[in-house]
């Protein structure tokens, strides 16, 4: 199957061809025809499967054929980085079509607020917004949704994890009931089902099972004491010729700590976290994408919030809190059939958790010996080790291990 089979408007097809799009991914192949039929959709597909194109291409096609143009589509995304990324993709797809889009997100100063407000008042075909900023604008009667035709929730599970359930319900109360609603989520926990039942009308269900890590990813692990992690990280960065590395930690506090450590050591790294202002975050991402910055440190927001090609390595400074997050993290490397390395540091309390990750991906990740100068690490015996509250508070669902709600 090729994109020609969807019979898109020639101007949209021209944009796809100029971007090198030829063959749709599985989620695109399943979702696009259903969306073109104007059905509501609930789709389970992880980051990196091409889901943005799956929902935005048929919407752009329909907008092109609209006689009277108004604010047509609202996309709600959990983070400003994802909102910006979606807007950039729309700009590329719609380059020859005249379809316009506006990203709306918090952060920045009063000038950013005024700029977004003015842009919304002037109108656009597609608005991509984070929940908090959109609610603020709705309170000021800035956005008029009378003619809205499409509502899209992207990374819905992440939005609910961030506590946006009530915000989303409130936003939807401003929207016309006669609309097409598309819900995309990497996992399908019960609260997503609850939201879907509330806002979707007899939806088509599309489930692209969580993918195993790409074959091009060389997965490795080190069993370490927490005190050995900083020295091991420095050793790996100094002994490998990686030109682009993301280091993941599960907490913002550790991200800040690692950033400060790198700054003292002179290694070219920056910490990326929510306490930075918007301009700082954009500058860091721009430098990383342009290879002016080779090492980026962040939380799981980065595993879904940015799309950068050519990342050489991903290092999990700690084991992700959820097995599915491991797949998202390591999926930042070896994209588009390239190769890359994914390394995870496993301390004593996380051994059972890493064993659950191996169960999810269906393979055992090789455990490498520590460099001699670091001394011995802890013994690896995951079936005898406890992972704190992990076993008691998590269960396995269709999408993977999720916390009980």
Secondary structure, 3 states (H helix, E strand, C coil): CCHHHHCCCHHHHHHHHHCCCCCCCHHHHHHHHHHHCCCCEEEECCCCCCHHHHHHHHHHHHHHCCCCCCCCEEEECCCHHHHHHHHHHHHHHCCCCCCCEEEECCCCCHHHHHHHHHHHHHCCCEEEECHHHHHHHHHCCCCCCCCCCEEEECCHHHHHHCCCHHHHHHHHCCCCCCCEEEEEECCCCHHHHHHHHHHCCCCEEEECCCCCCCCCEEEEEEECCHHHHHHHHHHHHHHCCCCCEEEECCCHHHHHHHHHHHHHHCCCEEECCCCCCHHHHHHHHHHHHCCCCCEEEECCHHHHHCCCCCCCEEEECCCCCCHHHHHHHHCCCCCCCCCEEEEEEECHHHHHHHHHHHHHHCCCCEEECCCHHHCCCCCCCCCCCCCCCHHHHEEEECCEEEECC
